[in-house]
Amino acid sequence: MAEMTTAPSRATLERWRARMHDELHKSVLPFWMRHSLDREFGGYFNCLDRDGRRFDTKKHVWLQGRQVWMLSKLFNEDRARGELFEAATLGAKFLRQHARRPDGQVYFCLARDGKPLTLQRKMFAACFYVMAFAEYARASGDASYRSLALSQFDAILRWVEDPTPLGKPVLAGNVATSELAVPMILLNLVAELRGAPGSPTFHDRADYDAIERRCVAAIRRHHRPERGLVFETIAADGTLLDAPEGRLINPGHVIECGWFLLDYARRTKDSALRDEALAMIRGALDYGWDREFGGILYFLDSEGFSPQQLEWAMKLWWPHCEAIVALLMAWRDTNDASWFARFEQVADWTFAHFPDAQHGEWFGYLDRRGAVSQRFKGGPYKGCFHVPRALWLCERELAAALATR
């Protein structure tokens, strides 16, 4: 990847900050505010074609939760924007009424009117339910939403220990495994439940520190520093699995996990963890960058076999979003200009391929050469989250850097 030895100029930082701001507030956020709000039944339309037309009225709960969180977060930073609070309320009330079953599980997908459609044997819809209500409680001042978030968080902690209530029995032939997604999302959830230290809405409880430490330790077990790789799935005892799932490398996931760790290391002033997080990010970029066509490959096999995932060579929006956040954080935390060079390499490729100048927002799915594969802007897995979150976080990192120059 590109290297540079000179620090970025103030003009360069200003240019990137303005670009992040304008992309968020003039293209991405207006797309969702124009096309996704369901004022009749509540919640959001998340299956939207390139121009914002609905191609399905199903409402995927983890995307509903992510959008409530995003809108609440932006409102909490600029409380003059009452339209954001109104839109967040539309989703929060819909989730509160329809998303959670009496037994504490959270549906994966709902019909337009909120009737349940599907339930996954996973906890991730519940995780974004927690994020949504933690941030919406700050926006609204309604403590009942925080209570719902905390009770759901406790259910998630129980499922981590015993997943059988999710319909995931451990069968005799299965090897007990550790999935990277679990500790990384829990680490992020605790940060969201806490909020900013020193803020009026900061929330703490006795077990948060211990949960974070367990999550960090679990993530580190997936890292093989001698190889520069982080494995998506390992055995529960920390050993590697000689199987396709055990050899799977998901560079975007590692990069996202890396900036979660950087954020935690900032708060705890843990320089050793910071250095390990930087190594994880660097290794994922080195391994995942497509040297022929540019961009970050979706999946790779650590031993060079063909990944079983047929989409392995596609370029998806979210790994690139996570990479530009992680690289700016790495640059700010080290003041090493080579990290900013990597940021510009990834950001230049990202802005050249994903944004849609005609209709706003970003395409999500490109082929290996960078051509649009699916034209829709929202679907079962892409919504109002990774793109606006990345733009918002990047603008914050750049603004903080400019404030010290």
Residue pairs with C-beta under 8 A, 6 or more apart in sequence:
1 285
1 286
1 289
1 341
1 342
1 345
2 341
2 342
2 344
2 345
3 338
3 341
4 337
4 338
4 340
4 341
5 337
5 338
6 337
7 335
7 337
7 340
8 337
8 340
10 402
10 405
13 398
13 401
13 402
13 405
14 402
16 347
16 394
16 398
17 395
17 398
17 399
17 402
19 351
20 391
20 392
20 394
20 395
20 398
21 391
21 395
23 351
23 355
23 391
24 388
24 391
24 392
24 395
27 355
27 360
27 361
28 360
28 361
28 362
28 387
28 388
28 391
29 74
29 388
30 360
31 52
31 359
31 360
31 361
31 377
32 44
32 67
32 361
32 384
32 388
33 83
33 87
34 52
35 45
35 48
35 52
35 53
35 54
36 44
36 45
36 46
36 48
36 67
36 378
36 384
37 44
37 45
37 87
37 90
38 44
38 45
38 59
38 90
38 94
38 112
39 90
41 94
41 112
41 113
41 114
42 90
42 91
42 93
42 94
42 97
42 114
43 59
43 64
43 90
43 91
43 94
43 95
43 98
43 110
43 114
44 59
44 63
44 64
44 67
44 90
44 91
44 383
44 384
45 54
45 57
45 59
45 378
46 58
46 59
46 60
46 63
46 64
46 67
46 378
46 379
46 380
46 383
46 384
47 54
47 55
47 56
47 57
47 58
47 376
47 378
47 379
47 380
48 54
48 55
48 376
48 377
48 378
49 55
49 375
49 376
49 377
50 356
50 359
50 363
50 375
50 376
50 377
51 359
52 359
52 377
55 376
57 111
57 112
58 109
58 110
58 111
58 112
58 117
58 380
59 94
59 109
59 110
59 111
59 112
59 114
60 108
60 109
60 110
60 380
60 381
60 383
61 95
61 99
61 106
61 107
61 108
61 109
61 110
61 125
61 128
61 129
62 108
62 124
62 125
62 127
62 128
63 128
63 378
63 380
63 381
63 382
63 383
63 384
63 385
64 91
64 94
64 95
64 99
64 110
64 128
64 132
65 91
65 95
65 99
65 125
65 128
65 129
65 130
65 131
65 132
66 128
66 131
66 132
66 383
66 384
66 385
67 91
67 383
67 384
67 385
68 88
68 91
68 92
68 95
68 132
68 133
68 135
68 136
69 128
69 131
69 132
69 134
69 135
69 136
69 192
69 385
70 384
70 385
70 388
70 389
71 84
71 85
71 87
71 88
71 91
71 384
72 84
72 85
72 88
72 92
72 132
72 135
72 136
72 138
72 139
73 135
73 392
74 81
74 84
74 388
74 392
75 81
75 82
75 84
75 85
75 88
75 139
76 135
76 138
76 139
78 84
79 85
85 139
85 140
88 136
88 139
89 136
89 140
91 132
92 132
92 133
92 136
92 140
92 145
94 114
95 129
95 132
95 133
96 133
96 145
96 148
97 114
98 107
98 110
98 114
98 115
98 116
99 106
99 107
99 110
99 125
99 129
100 106
100 107
100 129
100 148
100 152
101 107
101 116
101 119
103 165
104 151
104 152
104 155
104 165
105 119
105 126
105 165
105 166
106 125
106 126
106 129
106 152
107 116
107 117
107 118
107 119
107 125
108 117
108 118
108 119
108 120
108 122
108 125
109 116
109 117
109 118
109 380
110 116
110 117
111 117
121 163
121 166
121 167
121 168
122 166
123 156
123 159
123 160
123 163
123 166
123 182
124 181
124 185
126 152
126 155
126 156
126 159
127 156
127 185
127 189
129 149
129 152
130 149
130 152
130 153
130 156
130 189
130 192
130 193
131 149
131 188
131 189
131 192
132 149
133 145
133 146
133 148
133 149
133 152
134 145
134 146
134 149
134 192
134 193
134 195
134 203
135 192
136 142
136 145
137 143
137 144
137 145
137 146
137 149
137 201
138 195
138 201
146 203
149 193
150 193
150 205
153 189
153 193
156 186
156 189
157 186
157 211
158 165
159 165
159 166
160 182
160 186
163 170
164 170
170 176
175 235
175 236
175 241
176 235
176 236
176 237
177 233
177 234
177 235
177 236
177 241
177 245
178 218
178 221
178 222
178 233
178 234
178 235
178 236
178 238
179 232
179 233
180 219
180 222
180 230
180 231
180 232
180 233
180 250
180 253
180 254
180 257
181 232
181 253
182 218
183 214
183 215
183 216
183 218
183 219
184 215
184 219
184 253
184 256
184 257
184 260
186 211
186 215
187 212
187 215
187 216
187 219
187 260
187 261
187 264
188 260
190 208
190 211
190 212
190 215
191 260
191 263
191 264
191 267
193 203
193 208
194 202
194 203
194 204
194 208
195 201
195 202
195 203
196 202
197 267
212 264
216 261
216 264
216 273
219 257
219 261
220 276
221 234
221 238
222 230
222 231
222 232
222 234
223 229
223 230
223 276
223 279
223 280
224 230
224 231
224 240
225 276
225 279
227 283
227 302
228 279
228 282
228 283
228 286
228 287
229 249
229 283
229 287
229 302
230 249
230 254
230 257
230 280
230 283
230 284
231 240
231 246
231 247
231 248
231 249
231 302
232 245
232 248
232 249
232 250
232 253
233 241
233 245
233 246
233 248
234 240
234 241
234 246
235 241
235 246
240 246
241 247
244 301
244 305
244 307
244 308
247 301
247 302
247 303
247 305
248 299
248 300
248 301
248 302
248 307
249 284
249 287
249 288
249 299
249 300
249 301
249 302
250 298
250 299
251 284
251 285
251 287
251 288
251 296
251 297
251 298
251 300
251 319
252 284
252 288
252 296
252 298
252 316
252 318
252 319
252 320
252 322
252 323
253 319
254 280
254 281
254 283
254 284
255 280
255 281
255 284
255 285
255 296
255 319
255 322
255 323
255 326
256 318
256 319
256 322
256 326
257 280
258 277
258 278
258 280
258 281
258 284
258 326
259 277
259 281
259 322
259 325
259 326
259 329
261 273
261 274
261 276
261 277
261 280
262 274
262 277
262 278
262 281
262 326
262 329
262 330
262 333
263 329
264 270
264 273
265 271
265 273
265 274
265 277
265 333
266 274
266 333
274 333
278 330
278 333
278 334
281 326
281 327
281 330
285 296
285 323
285 342
285 346
287 300
288 296
288 297
288 300
288 319
289 295
289 296
289 297
290 296
290 297
290 313
290 315
290 368
293 368
293 369
293 370
294 349
294 370
295 315
295 320
295 349
295 350
295 353
295 366
295 368
295 370
296 315
296 319
296 320
296 323
296 346
297 312
297 313
297 315
297 368
298 309
298 311
298 312
298 313
298 314
298 315
298 316
298 319
299 307
299 309
299 311
299 312
300 307
300 312
301 307
306 312
313 367
313 368
314 365
314 366
314 367
314 368
314 373
315 353
315 366
315 367
315 368
315 370
316 364
316 365
316 366
317 354
317 362
317 363
317 364
317 365
317 382
317 386
317 387
318 364
318 382
318 386
320 346
320 349
320 350
320 354
321 350
321 386
321 387
321 389
321 390
322 386
322 390
323 346
323 350
324 343
324 346
324 347
324 350
324 390
324 394
325 389
325 390
325 393
325 394
325 397
327 339
327 340
327 342
327 343
327 346
327 347
328 340
328 343
328 393
328 394
328 397
328 398
329 397
330 336
330 339
330 342
331 337
331 339
331 340
331 343
331 401
332 397
332 400
332 401
349 370
352 370
353 363
353 366
353 370
354 362
354 363
354 364
354 366
354 387
355 361
355 362
355 363
356 362
356 363
356 377
359 377
361 377
361 387
362 377
362 387
363 372
363 374
363 375
363 377
364 374
364 376
364 377
364 379
364 382
365 372
365 373
365 374
366 372
366 373
367 373
376 382
378 384
